[in-house]
Amino acid sequence: MSDDFPSIVDAETQRGIQAYRVGQVRRRLLEADCAAIVLFDPVHIRYATGTRNMQVWSMHNICRYAVLFASGETVLFELPSSAHLSRGLVDDIRPALTTDFMAVGPRGSEMGRRWAASMISLLREKGIAQNRLAIDRADLTLVLESQRQSLQLVEGQSIMEKARAVKSLDEVEVLRRSLQTCEQSVAAMREKLQPGLRESDALAMLIDGSIQRGGEYPETRLLSTGPRTNPWFQETSDRVIENGDMIAFDTDLIGPMGYYNDISRSWVVGDVRPDDRQRRLYELAYAQMQHNTELLKPGIGFLEYSDKAYQLPDECIANRYADVAHGCGLGVEYPFIWYREDEEWGAYDGLFEENMVVCIECYVGELGGREGVKLEQPVWLSADGPVLLSDYPFELDYL
């Protein structure tokens, strides 16, 4: 691994993790009867190759992709100006083609035809006779031109999500170490946090602490205080924090090696104790956390888990969180567990498996109430039951 990539493990462990990931994708390709998959999502590219390149920028600019084969060497198609970033991680690096309008303007269709032809040529080069290629996501121009070139693109998002869902033991340990850098950043923020600072000051301290410890970037701005904690999903503002305010936040930090440091905590800021209303909110959120964590085990179905999950009081249901739980690795991953009240929006069944990592999501805020409490904890589904991956403490003296 290049020195440009802050690391929390030795090179041999990193190589082992990368070999496991490639094996996971290949296994899913064989199950789907696909010889290869092309990856445009930069998180998927990182999972499959260990490389990164302007991760946030490349999420909205179609500039690089990788083709992973069920059998054979992975090919990375990279921006020519930054191919040096991936040397030593991938052996076969070639110039990428793009259909992005910003880059090629009215030549998109032409570039789409060239891209489809290059993929067919690559399949032939690898001894694959079929014009069939799984794909995780793509620009519409690219898809339309591929159809005109008789390149059959098939859904590949499910291949990658299921591959990523089950971790190796090394991955679980590295995710735990990544989370420790997040916990240290939260502790450093809390030490400096005081009434009179702005929400944006607190968020800046949190992000700064993560970057100093090898983290990469935040995925959200979910830190709020006082009346801005209810309802949830209010982004960080310049509101001045007052003595006795509840602060609630979701770290959502991409940490070392790209792992998703996803914990949530809430506490009362200043030199006052929580009032009875704040205590009740915290007690409900903590009870939800404990119940839903203990319920997790390999073999339980997603819908069964949702059915058995903690039941919020009626006055808190309207402001419930977006999900009961979700997978965690290099980001929010499969599976996504819906509240049964939201089943019509996409709830699906499946089974929790050993060595998945799942974040338990808890938010409690009464409809029309002043404040809310957000808690979240990553949990490893070991053979012996759920194991907490974050040691950052809860406010047990509020209970």
Secondary structure, 3 states (H helix, E strand, C coil): CCCCCCCCCCHHHHHHHHHHHHHHHHHHHHHCCCCEEEECCHHHHHHHHCCCCCCCHHHHCCCCEEEEECCCCCEEEECHHHHHHHCCCCCEEEECCCCCHHHHHHHHHHHHHHHHHHHHHHHHHCCCCCCEEEECCCCHHHHHHHHHCCCEEEECHHHHHHHHHECCHHHHHHHHHHHHHHHHHHHHHHHHCCCCCEHHHHHHHHHHHHHHCCCCEECCCCEEEHHHHCCCCCCCCCCECCCCCEEEEECCEECHHHCEECCEEEEECCCCCCCHHHHHHHHHHHHHHHHHHHHCCCCCEHHHHHHHCCCCCHHHHCCCCCCCEEEECCCEEEEEECCHHHHHHCCCCCECCCCEEEEEEEEECCCCCCCCEEEEEEEEEECCEEEECCCCCCCHHHC
